[in-house]
């Protein structure tokens, strides 16, 4: 039962980072792929019907982690409370920018909303990447399972470690790539062409960078990621947009799974003493609580998946970015 719920926690996080990943990427690419107000509006409309539904998976991931692994939830969120507060505020800014872009009068208002969307998306991506990097490294957990330290340094110092910085850079690259692949899949006209070129450049550059890193460090996972980037670049170049997007989504999903399973059954490593690390068994809720959660999950989870799949089917048509003469 514990292993099943740990798998469901990972599934919720994978769905969040994949689905919201292209939302964040689209927000980042708005000023690059859109040259005027009309094209930027088309870019925003590609995620308009989906972004709030995609955000549900963050609520699900946090909620499932809290219910199934309360000690993990407590240690992680208390140790990283300032980054988490920052993420919530940035998510609110992004939501306001998306929803209010079309509510004001004039291009100047829309430009401000586009700037807020880009800045919020960049901040969210960098913070989430840093948090994932921290998960691979661990936190200063004491023997009582609580993060040690006081003041601002307790919550901000983990973000200044090299795993966090590498995670932030990797997340930025992944968001830009999956955002570009999503735009090639969802648009026509000049935005489509620019997104395709951006996707090819990003995938090619990623293949070179990851390949060099993989050979230097001897990491097989990094080399696999480099090979995947080569495949994505080739698929994008030949116009196989759905497969290119699927390959990018697979890369993001694989990275998230690798982060959460980096230490085996240890869900949160202690940097002070490995014996103080939190394990799946030690952080899990009671058997009766997990059985009750299973009943709720069987009822709720399929409905959410069916509804979201239906919404993607309804809004499956591409958004035109070219101007049509009246």
Order of alpha helices (4+ residues) and beta strands (2+ residues): alpha-alpha-alpha-alpha-alpha-alpha-alpha-alpha-beta-alpha-alpha-alpha-beta-beta-alpha-alpha-beta
